[in-house]
Amino acid sequence: MNYITSKGYCIVSKDNCRYCTIVKQYLSDNFKDYCEIDASGLREEDIEDLKEKTKHRTYPFIFIDGHFIGGHDEFFNKSFLVTDYT
């Protein structure tokens, strides 16, 4: 999934995911630009590849500068919140 290499935040999300919504709302409220990839537009093979490479099984998948940092809990439990990636 080499399209998750952009600078800043990139979130792989899916519909009706409250944790995805919370992270996206936080980023929007704090004027941070981010890219969003809707998992419903991905092939099943790509989703399985993403899960295997990240060792993460739940949404959202959050990347910063192309590096996987985790999901909702990891995002809010680490210092990524104070760094301006826009």
VOGU-3710 file (C-alpha; in Angstrom, 3 decimals, decimal comma):
1> mnyitskgyc> 0,000/0,000/0,000  2,509/2,546/-1,137  -0,095/5,309/-1,369  0,131/5,767/2,420  3,449/7,566/2,076  2,223/11,153/2,076  3,542/13,679/4,557  1,345/14,188/7,582  -1,602/12,163/8,775  -3,280/9,440/6,752
11> ivskdncryc> -6,181/7,404/8,119  -7,622/4,187/6,737  -11,199/4,178/7,977  -14,546/2,590/7,340  -18,183/3,635/7,583  -19,880/3,504/10,963  -16,590/3,363/12,849  -16,936/5,612/15,878  -13,209/5,503/16,618  -12,472/6,646/13,060
21> tivkqylsdn> -14,923/9,518/13,512  -13,346/10,584/16,804  -9,830/10,742/15,333  -11,003/12,563/12,188  -12,976/15,056/14,288  -9,962/15,732/16,486  -7,794/16,413/13,449  -10,440/18,633/11,848  -11,030/20,593/15,072  -7,333/21,256/15,415
31> fkdyceidas> -6,893/22,397/11,807  -4,731/19,507/10,785  -4,954/18,319/7,212  -5,131/14,593/6,723  -5,817/12,133/3,965  -8,502/9,537/4,400  -8,675/6,203/2,655  -12,089/4,583/2,828  -11,597/0,858/3,309  -14,792/0,117/1,374
41> glreediedl> -12,932/1,212/-1,756  -10,071/-1,217/-1,199  -9,744/-4,771/-2,425  -10,010/-7,453/0,254  -6,412/-8,477/-0,526  -5,221/-4,930/0,230  -7,051/-4,900/3,552  -5,575/-8,254/4,549  -2,116/-7,058/3,488  -2,539/-3,920/5,603
51> kektkhrtyp> -3,580/-5,966/8,637  -0,668/-8,345/8,237  1,976/-5,652/7,745  0,781/-3,517/10,666  -0,186/-6,397/12,990  -3,315/-4,330/13,660  -6,836/-5,665/13,166  -9,239/-2,822/13,959  -10,073/0,543/12,432  -8,753/3,145/12,089
61> fifidghfig> -5,234/2,531/10,815  -3,320/5,763/11,408  -0,114/6,690/9,621  2,114/9,718/10,098  4,572/10,494/7,322  4,023/6,988/5,975  4,769/5,277/9,303  2,061/3,271/11,029  1,487/4,532/14,573  -1,539/2,431/15,541
71> ghdeffnksf> -5,228/3,029/15,973  -7,443/5,292/18,073  -5,923/4,320/21,434  -2,319/4,679/20,320  -3,092/8,009/18,687  -4,581/9,504/21,845  -2,066/7,898/24,214  1,063/9,225/22,531  2,638/12,581/21,851  1,509/12,717/18,210
81> lvtdyt> -1,148/15,189/19,269  1,230/18,038/20,011  3,171/17,909/16,758  1,874/19,972/13,875  2,088/17,819/10,741  0,288/20,256/8,456
//
